[in-house]
Amino acid sequence: MKKEMKFNLSFIFGIIILLISIYMYIKNNTQWHYPAVVGIWLFFDFLAFKVNKNSSLNLIFSHKIKKFFLWFSILFGLGFFIEVIGRIFLNLWYYTNFLDTTLIGYLFYPFILMSFKETYCFLKKFSRNKFILTFFSMVIGIIIWEIPNLFSKDWIYTIPYINFNLLGINIIVILGWIFLIIPPVYIYNKFIEKIK
């Protein structure tokens, strides 16, 4: 099967998964974000591939499976680090769903971090300015994840001392998105992309 066809199928599959996630969200199912993570990754991976042929899923479709698993493993480690520092050490948030604190929750981190990298790559279609790319990647991520969580309350922020909010989201959370966008983009561009 041609690579273009594979991407088209992955895009359709991503849309179906997103629709399932939206249905779960509407039905107040606390597991909605698990399929959403994969669906959003597939959606933005398709868009990133269309812009510059450089996407995480393209590693698989180009038969670079070891490279993809290295990328996945690094993002798993980054997700684990974020959780240990932010949630466990600094106590900046907690989850209302026990599964999110288990290995199952951590296994979904690479997909969400890949989706942030793919969002950034897709936005290169409109600008090459790193500040603009980071800013709009953050805005998209906040709209997709933080706004729905205002209603579902699947994770609760416990930011001490700072109570300034924009659209009901603490400013520290908004600024924290920088650390969700820049590391995956940097790691991919500086290390993964250069591996033969």
JOBELCOR-V332047 format. One record per residue. N is the residue number from 0. NEAR is the number of other C-alpha atoms within 10 Angstrom. Layout:
N	NEAR
N	NEAR
//
This chain:
0	6
1	7
2	11
3	13
4	10
5	15
6	21
7	13
8	14
9	18
10	21
11	16
12	16
13	24
14	18
15	14
16	21
17	24
18	15
19	16
20	22
21	17
22	13
23	17
24	19
25	11
26	10
27	12
28	14
29	15
30	15
31	20
32	23
33	20
34	20
35	25
36	24
37	23
38	27
39	25
40	27
41	29
42	23
43	24
44	30
45	29
46	22
47	26
48	19
49	16
50	16
51	12
52	13
53	18
54	26
55	26
56	22
57	20
58	18
59	14
60	16
61	9
62	10
63	13
64	14
65	11
66	17
67	17
68	13
69	12
70	22
71	19
72	14
73	17
74	25
75	19
76	16
77	19
78	20
79	18
80	13
81	16
82	20
83	13
84	12
85	15
86	17
87	13
88	10
89	13
90	15
91	17
92	16
93	18
94	14
95	14
96	14
97	10
98	13
99	19
100	14
101	10
102	10
103	12
104	15
105	19
106	19
107	19
108	23
109	24
110	23
111	23
112	24
113	29
114	28
115	28
116	29
117	30
118	28
119	26
120	26
121	24
122	20
123	17
124	14
125	10
126	12
127	11
128	11
129	12
130	10
131	15
132	22
133	22
134	17
135	15
136	26
137	24
138	14
139	15
140	20
141	17
142	12
143	14
144	13
145	20
146	14
147	14
148	17
149	14
150	10
151	17
152	14
153	18
154	15
155	14
156	16
157	14
158	15
159	10
160	6
161	10
162	12
163	10
164	12
165	10
166	9
167	11
168	17
169	17
170	15
171	16
172	17
173	16
174	12
175	13
176	18
177	14
178	11
179	22
180	24
181	19
182	16
183	23
184	19
185	12
186	15
187	19
188	12
189	11
190	10
191	17
192	15
193	8
194	8
195	6
//
